[in-house]
Amino acid sequence: MSDEVRLSTEELQRLGATFEIRAEELSRQLAAFRRRADAEALRDGFGSDEAARPHRELYEQAEQALVQLQQRLAEVGRGIKETAANTEAAEEELAEMMRSVQ
């Protein structure tokens, strides 16, 4: 087994972009979810505020979880892209150091 680690900064950039794209898609879906399942729609669907209350609480929990997921996906995407940029910069610096030694 080799002790070498190889990174493809292009692949890391694509992976980071994929996370960011998914975060944006989730953001759009969350906006649609909010439009369809607001408190008024739940009350109307269940007939009263009292009957809708447990479902409204579940809705609020689901909404909060989706917001947190969207934010985390975006953070991961940015972090991966930052790692790719740092790796590329370090590789370029190393290559420059090697050229200056020769």
C-alpha positions as CSV (number, residue, x, y, z in Angstrom):
1,M,0.0,0.0,0.0
2,S,1.4,3.4,-0.9
3,D,1.9,6.1,1.6
4,E,1.1,8.8,-1.0
5,V,-2.0,10.8,-1.0
6,R,-3.2,12.2,-4.3
7,L,-5.9,14.9,-4.6
8,S,-7.6,16.0,-7.7
9,T,-8.3,19.7,-7.1
10,E,-10.6,19.7,-10.1
11,E,-12.6,16.8,-8.6
12,L,-12.7,18.6,-5.2
13,Q,-14.0,21.8,-6.9
14,R,-16.7,19.8,-8.7
15,L,-17.7,18.1,-5.5
16,G,-17.9,21.4,-3.6
17,A,-20.0,22.9,-6.4
18,T,-22.3,19.9,-6.3
19,F,-22.9,20.5,-2.5
20,E,-23.6,24.1,-3.2
21,I,-26.0,23.3,-6.0
22,R,-27.8,20.8,-3.8
23,A,-28.0,23.4,-1.1
24,E,-29.6,25.9,-3.5
25,E,-32.0,23.3,-4.8
26,L,-33.0,22.5,-1.2
27,S,-33.5,26.3,-0.6
28,R,-35.9,26.5,-3.5
29,Q,-37.8,23.4,-2.4
30,L,-38.0,24.8,1.1
31,A,-39.5,28.0,-0.2
32,A,-42.1,25.9,-2.0
33,F,-42.7,23.8,1.1
34,R,-43.3,27.0,3.1
35,R,-45.8,28.3,0.6
36,R,-47.8,25.1,0.6
37,A,-47.7,24.2,4.3
38,D,-48.1,27.5,6.2
39,A,-50.0,27.7,9.5
40,E,-53.2,29.0,7.7
41,A,-53.2,26.0,5.3
42,L,-52.7,23.6,8.2
43,R,-55.6,25.2,10.1
44,D,-57.8,25.1,7.1
45,G,-56.8,21.5,6.4
46,F,-57.6,20.3,10.0
47,G,-60.5,22.6,10.6
48,S,-59.3,24.4,13.7
49,D,-56.1,25.8,15.3
50,E,-56.4,23.2,18.1
51,A,-56.6,20.3,15.7
52,A,-53.7,21.7,13.6
53,R,-51.4,22.5,16.5
54,P,-49.5,19.1,16.6
55,H,-49.1,19.2,12.9
56,R,-48.0,22.8,13.0
57,E,-45.3,21.8,15.5
58,L,-44.1,19.0,13.2
59,Y,-44.1,21.5,10.3
60,E,-42.0,23.9,12.3
61,Q,-39.6,21.2,13.3
62,A,-39.3,19.9,9.7
63,E,-38.8,23.4,8.4
64,Q,-36.0,24.1,11.0
65,A,-34.3,20.8,10.1
66,L,-34.5,21.6,6.4
67,V,-33.0,25.1,6.9
68,Q,-30.2,23.6,9.0
69,L,-29.5,20.9,6.3
70,Q,-29.5,23.5,3.6
71,Q,-27.0,25.7,5.5
72,R,-24.8,22.7,6.3
73,L,-24.7,21.6,2.6
74,A,-23.6,25.1,1.6
75,E,-21.0,25.1,4.4
76,V,-19.6,21.7,3.3
77,G,-19.5,22.9,-0.3
78,R,-17.6,26.0,0.6
79,G,-15.2,24.1,2.8
80,I,-14.4,21.5,0.1
81,K,-13.8,24.3,-2.5
82,E,-11.6,26.1,0.0
83,T,-9.6,22.9,0.6
84,A,-9.2,22.5,-3.1
85,A,-7.9,26.1,-3.5
86,N,-5.5,25.6,-0.5
87,T,-4.3,22.3,-1.9
88,E,-3.7,23.9,-5.3
89,A,-1.8,26.8,-3.8
90,A,0.4,24.5,-1.7
91,E,1.2,22.3,-4.7
92,E,2.1,25.4,-6.7
93,E,4.3,26.7,-3.9
94,L,6.0,23.3,-3.5
95,A,6.6,23.1,-7.3
96,E,8.1,26.6,-7.2
97,M,10.4,25.6,-4.3
98,M,11.5,22.6,-6.2
99,R,12.3,24.7,-9.3
100,S,14.3,27.1,-7.2
101,V,16.4,24.3,-5.7
102,Q,17.4,22.9,-9.2
